[in-house]
């Protein structure tokens, strides 16, 4: 399944309909994705599920309909299990940015987090789900694909927001503060943080089981 957010409205591509979807479309070659995305962007639709047995077919058609930009970023935890957030244009977000030509995804993710937050000593722990959203530039809708990595940093120095990128605040947030911040964030970011928490929980359970087995 692929989930693309257009003005915070979900455009979902799937090969299985669960039965409760009320706004769905059976894919065919003549689907006008530009028109559908415009309707989502202008709030004419709250969301849409596009169904086809072969996800590769429909996803390839969708991507071919738009210009694509690729980015990479990180969910950075410290030794207190607090999560690094940035505030950009009044919204709480996670550090990420454009992948430069010839640059690897992991390399770009570390560079962007360092640049946007003024942090050092980043270590990638594992990959997280890729996110997709659409935005408009000069009248053209762009599909942004962002690759995410969970990271750790023991850096105790001061954090510095990259103000020329519209970032006015950078800080680590505790579990409780994260929940409050996510009330003023984006749906992609909420899903990403939830996915990270699930992976971390599964890893802790696995570690406990291994320790019990060894003992």
JOKA-V119810 format. One record per helix or strand of 2 or more residues. SS is the DSSP state (~ for helix, > for strand). FROM is the first residue (numbers start at 1). LEN is the number of residues. If there is no record, write none. Layout:
SS;FROM;LEN + SS;FROM;LEN
//
This chain:
>;2;5 + >;9;6 + >;24;3 + ~;33;9 + >;47;5 + ~;55;10 + >;67;11 + >;83;6 + >;91;3 + >;96;3 + ~;105;13 + >;123;15 + >;140;13 + ~;163;3 + >;167;7 + ~;175;8 + ~;187;28
//
